[in-house]
Amino acid sequence: MTSHLGLMILFAALVSPVFAALHRDDLAGGRAFALRLFGTLVGGALVLSWVLYLVFG
């Protein structure tokens, strides 16, 4: 995988379950936390990339 987007999604997919396992004790809460964290990581990176593109073009 050579694209930045692909690597960012892979990183988010690997980090999210680890943080969920560290912060939640029950499985249902851990899954919900991992999905929310995954969406936040990917969405936040996409928003930040657009902001940087608009500022520095």
Sequence and secondary structure as in RCSB ss.txt:
>XXXX:A:sequence
MTSHLGLMILFAALVSPVFAALHRDDLAGGRAFALRLFGTLVGGALVLSWVLYLVFG
>XXXX:A:secstr
   HHHHHHHHHHHHHHHHHHHH SSHHHHHHHHHHHHHHHHHHHHHHHHHHHHHH 
